[in-house]
């Protein structure tokens, strides 16, 4: 499974971005993580094999994870962005059906896309 994120960039606080990650043919757990400088990588949104989604408290109500079946693409819609959302964002897939919370539960990772909110 090769993952390549896109859609990052610089945006003003209050703005929106949509991240994309083709997940061709994969049907299990998929998630978005982020890592800010000097901080641990954290899971921000996850989608279980049956479509159940989970969000970090810090992004609940502002971020939406979704998967387009036609294009086999995982998305992260990010609205009402804040300066503290600034980080490198990673797409990841796990061999589990239910998404693990921790990074060690994920087998495949993209290289990340930078999101900067000022």
Secondary structure by P-SEA (a helix, b strand, c coil): cbbbbcbbbbbccccbbbbbbbbcccccccbbbbbccccccccccccccccbbbbcccccccbbbbbbccccbbbbbbcccccccccbbbbbcccccccccccccccccccbbbbbcc
